[in-house]
């Protein structure tokens, strides 16, 4: 019975679960920022290529 109580106490005190969740949230936010930046760069590059195309024709 002591081992069960000790195991439950250690599980409740352990911070591994919340830390993993925090890392997952940070990773998700980083991915969202990267995708937004890539989309913005792609949009700007596309506009520049269209400008060059129009200038050549």
Buried (B, 14 or more C-beta within 10 A) or exposed (E): EEEEEEEEEEEEEEEEEEEEEEEEEEEEEEEEEEEEEEEEEEEEEEEEEEEEEEEEE
